[in-house]
Amino acid sequence: MNYDNIEILFVEDSTDDAILTIRALKKSGFTNKLHHLTDGAEALDFFYCKGIYSSRNSADLPKLILLDVKMPKVSGIQVLEKLKSDPQLRSIPVVMLTSSNEGPDVEKCFALGANSYIVKPVDSDNFFNAIKEIGLYWMILNQPPS
């Protein structure tokens, strides 16, 4: 697979949540360069060009990371901490998109540098609208550093 020009990196272990999110992004027109990963360890391999991503060009970075909090192997919080402590990666916006609305998770994510923390709405219409708004804001309206 060609990993150049990935605009949205989506890290989610729940197949059902991933399908819903990808469908909502497609409906909003934001999937032409979407890449879905299933756990935090795979996300770190992606960013540090290890394992199946060893041939990926490390200079090609996504414009946005959608990151679940609770995942197997390496949690989203651990991935966030690693990304935001790396000078080459810290400017990539990270949106925590999760079902966890636990206060300590929210506080920890913002302390580590998360750009946004969104609890997945249970209602499918609200979920689709939330995903559309995320895409609109972060991919169209937001002006990242050059």
C-alpha positions as CSV (number, residue, x, y, z in Angstrom):
1,M,0.0,0.0,0.0
2,N,1.1,3.5,-0.7
3,Y,1.2,5.5,2.6
4,D,2.0,8.8,1.0
5,N,-0.3,11.7,1.5
6,I,-2.6,10.1,4.2
7,E,-4.7,13.0,5.4
8,I,-6.5,11.2,8.3
9,L,-5.0,8.5,10.4
10,F,-7.8,6.8,12.3
11,V,-6.8,4.4,15.2
12,E,-9.8,2.4,16.6
13,D,-9.9,-1.2,17.8
14,S,-13.7,-1.6,17.7
15,T,-14.8,-2.9,14.3
16,D,-18.3,-1.5,14.8
17,D,-17.1,2.0,15.8
18,A,-14.6,1.9,12.9
19,I,-17.3,1.0,10.3
20,L,-19.6,3.8,11.6
21,T,-16.8,6.4,11.7
22,I,-15.5,5.5,8.2
23,R,-19.1,5.6,6.8
24,A,-19.7,9.0,8.4
25,L,-16.4,10.3,7.0
26,K,-17.3,8.9,3.5
27,K,-20.7,10.5,3.7
28,S,-19.0,13.8,4.5
29,G,-16.4,13.4,1.7
30,F,-13.3,13.0,3.9
31,T,-12.1,9.5,3.1
32,N,-10.0,9.9,0.0
33,K,-6.9,9.6,2.0
34,L,-8.0,7.9,5.2
35,H,-6.0,5.1,6.8
36,H,-7.4,2.9,9.6
37,L,-5.3,1.2,12.2
38,T,-6.6,-1.2,14.9
39,D,-4.4,-0.6,17.9
40,G,-1.8,1.7,19.5
41,A,1.2,-0.5,18.7
42,E,0.3,-0.4,15.0
43,A,0.0,3.4,15.3
44,L,3.5,3.7,16.8
45,D,4.9,1.4,14.1
46,F,3.3,3.7,11.5
47,F,4.8,6.8,12.8
48,Y,8.2,5.3,13.5
49,C,8.3,3.3,10.2
50,K,8.6,-0.1,11.8
51,G,7.2,-3.5,11.0
52,I,4.9,-3.5,8.0
53,Y,5.5,0.3,7.8
54,S,9.3,0.1,7.5
55,S,9.2,1.3,3.9
56,R,6.9,4.3,4.6
57,N,8.5,7.7,4.1
58,S,8.6,9.2,7.7
59,A,8.2,12.7,6.2
60,D,4.7,11.9,4.9
61,L,2.6,12.7,8.0
62,P,-1.2,12.8,8.3
63,K,-3.0,16.1,8.7
64,L,-5.2,14.7,11.5
65,I,-5.2,11.8,13.9
66,L,-8.4,10.4,15.3
67,L,-7.4,8.3,18.3
68,D,-9.4,6.0,20.6
69,V,-8.4,6.0,24.2
70,K,-8.9,2.4,25.3
71,M,-7.2,0.0,23.0
72,P,-5.2,-3.3,23.3
73,K,-1.4,-3.5,23.3
74,V,-0.8,0.3,23.6
75,S,-3.5,2.6,24.8
76,G,-4.5,5.8,23.0
77,I,-3.2,7.8,25.9
78,Q,0.3,6.1,25.5
79,V,0.3,6.9,21.8
80,L,-0.8,10.5,22.5
81,E,2.0,10.9,25.0
82,K,4.6,9.5,22.6
83,L,3.4,11.7,19.7
84,K,3.2,14.9,21.7
85,S,6.7,14.4,23.2
86,D,8.2,14.0,19.7
87,P,9.2,17.4,18.2
88,Q,8.6,16.1,14.6
89,L,5.1,14.8,15.4
90,R,3.7,17.1,18.1
91,S,2.1,19.6,15.7
92,I,-0.2,17.0,14.2
93,P,-3.7,17.6,15.6
94,V,-4.9,14.7,17.7
95,V,-8.6,14.3,18.3
96,M,-9.4,11.7,21.0
97,L,-12.6,10.1,19.7
98,T,-13.7,7.7,22.3
99,S,-16.6,6.2,24.3
100,S,-14.8,7.0,27.6
101,N,-16.1,10.1,29.3
102,E,-14.2,9.4,32.5
103,G,-12.8,12.6,34.0
104,P,-9.3,11.3,34.6
105,D,-9.0,10.2,30.9
106,V,-10.2,13.6,29.7
107,E,-7.8,15.5,32.0
108,K,-4.8,13.2,31.2
109,C,-5.4,13.6,27.4
110,F,-5.5,17.4,27.6
111,A,-2.5,17.4,29.9
112,L,-0.6,15.4,27.3
113,G,-1.5,17.7,24.5
114,A,-4.7,16.4,22.9
115,N,-6.2,19.0,20.6
116,S,-9.8,17.8,21.3
117,Y,-11.6,15.1,23.2
118,I,-14.9,13.9,21.8
119,V,-17.1,11.3,23.4
120,K,-18.8,9.3,20.7
121,P,-22.5,10.0,20.7
122,V,-24.7,6.8,21.1
123,D,-27.4,8.0,18.7
124,S,-26.3,7.3,15.1
125,D,-27.6,10.7,13.7
126,N,-25.7,12.6,16.3
127,F,-22.6,10.4,15.7
128,F,-22.7,11.1,11.9
129,N,-23.1,14.9,12.6
130,A,-20.2,14.8,15.1
131,I,-17.9,13.1,12.6
132,K,-18.9,15.5,9.8
133,E,-18.1,18.4,12.1
134,I,-14.8,17.0,13.1
135,G,-13.8,16.5,9.4
136,L,-15.0,20.0,8.5
137,Y,-13.2,21.7,11.3
138,W,-9.9,19.9,11.2
139,M,-9.5,19.3,7.5
140,I,-11.0,22.5,6.1
141,L,-11.2,25.3,8.7
142,N,-8.2,24.7,10.9
143,Q,-4.9,26.3,9.8
144,P,-2.0,24.2,11.0
145,P,1.6,25.6,11.2
146,S,3.4,25.4,7.9
